[in-house]
Amino acid sequence: MNFDSELKKGNLIVSECINCKKITWPPSEFCNQCLKRTSWRKCSNQGKIIEFSKQNDTCFGIIEFEKSFRIMGTIVEGVPDINKTVEVLDCGISDNDYYLKMKVVE
């Protein structure tokens, strides 16, 4: 299992340290805190909007997942606002670019 192969299948995964339980981001085989090995696991499909902006008809947001790491993605449903929760609708790789599509749930 690795990040790119799982993302191509539509699965958002994270690497978590086997020793100290810290999520390493960007994903890595080794913890950036204690340098021990990591293991892969499915990431929560919900996150919190930290920042957002709109260009034309497209909303983008920086989303914090598991109170640990932040990813930029597209908010395709709902009205975004700071601290609102979003849910991942789709993620993957298209034309060698990562994408993350979310909807506002609260």
C-alpha positions in Angstrom: 0.0 0.0 0.0 1.2 3.5 -0.8 -0.3 7.0 -0.9 -0.4 7.4 -4.7 -1.8 3.9 -5.5 -4.6 4.3 -2.9 -5.4 7.8 -4.0 -5.8 6.5 -7.6 -8.5 4.2 -6.2 -10.2 7.1 -4.5 -9.0 6.3 -1.0 -7.5 9.1 1.2 -4.9 7.5 3.5 -2.3 8.8 6.0 0.9 7.5 7.4 0.9 7.2 11.2 4.0 6.5 13.3 3.9 3.1 14.9 5.8 4.4 17.9 4.5 7.9 18.8 1.2 7.8 16.8 1.9 11.1 15.0 0.5 11.5 11.5 3.3 12.4 9.1 2.4 14.8 6.4 3.3 14.7 3.6 3.0 10.9 3.8 6.3 9.1 4.5 7.6 5.7 5.5 9.3 7.3 8.6 8.0 9.6 11.3 9.3 13.2 11.1 9.2 13.4 14.9 10.8 10.3 16.3 12.2 8.8 13.0 10.5 5.4 13.5 8.5 3.6 10.8 5.0 4.5 9.9 2.0 2.4 8.8 -0.8 3.3 6.5 -4.4 3.8 7.5 -7.6 5.3 6.1 -8.0 9.0 6.9 -11.2 10.4 8.4 -13.5 11.6 5.6 -14.4 14.8 7.5 -12.4 17.9 8.2 -12.7 21.5 9.3 -12.4 24.5 7.0 -9.4 26.6 8.1 -9.5 29.1 5.1 -11.4 29.4 1.9 -11.7 31.5 -1.2 -13.6 31.7 -4.4 -12.4 32.2 -8.0 -15.2 32.6 -10.5 -17.7 29.8 -9.6 -15.2 27.5 -7.8 -14.6 27.5 -4.1 -11.3 26.3 -2.7 -10.5 25.6 0.9 -7.7 24.6 3.2 -9.1 21.8 5.3 -7.7 20.4 8.5 -8.1 16.6 9.0 -7.9 14.8 12.3 -6.6 18.0 14.0 -3.3 17.2 12.5 -2.6 18.1 8.9 -4.1 20.4 6.2 -4.9 19.8 2.5 -6.2 22.2 -0.1 -9.2 21.0 -2.1 -12.3 22.1 -3.9 -15.6 22.7 -2.1 -18.2 21.6 -4.6 -21.4 21.6 -2.5 -22.7 23.9 0.3 -21.7 27.3 1.5 -18.2 27.4 3.0 -17.3 29.2 6.2 -14.4 29.1 8.6 -14.8 26.2 11.1 -17.5 24.5 9.2 -17.2 20.7 8.6 -16.7 19.3 5.2 -16.9 15.7 4.0 -14.8 14.2 1.2 -16.9 13.3 -1.8 -14.1 12.3 -4.1 -10.3 12.2 -4.3 -7.8 10.9 -6.7 -5.2 11.7 -9.3 -6.1 13.1 -12.7 -3.5 14.1 -15.3 -0.8 13.6 -12.7 -2.4 16.1 -10.3 -4.0 15.3 -7.0 -7.6 16.4 -6.4 -9.9 16.5 -3.4 -13.6 17.4 -3.7 -15.7 18.1 -0.6 -19.1 19.2 0.5 -20.1 21.3 3.5 -22.0 19.2 6.1 -22.6 21.7 8.9 
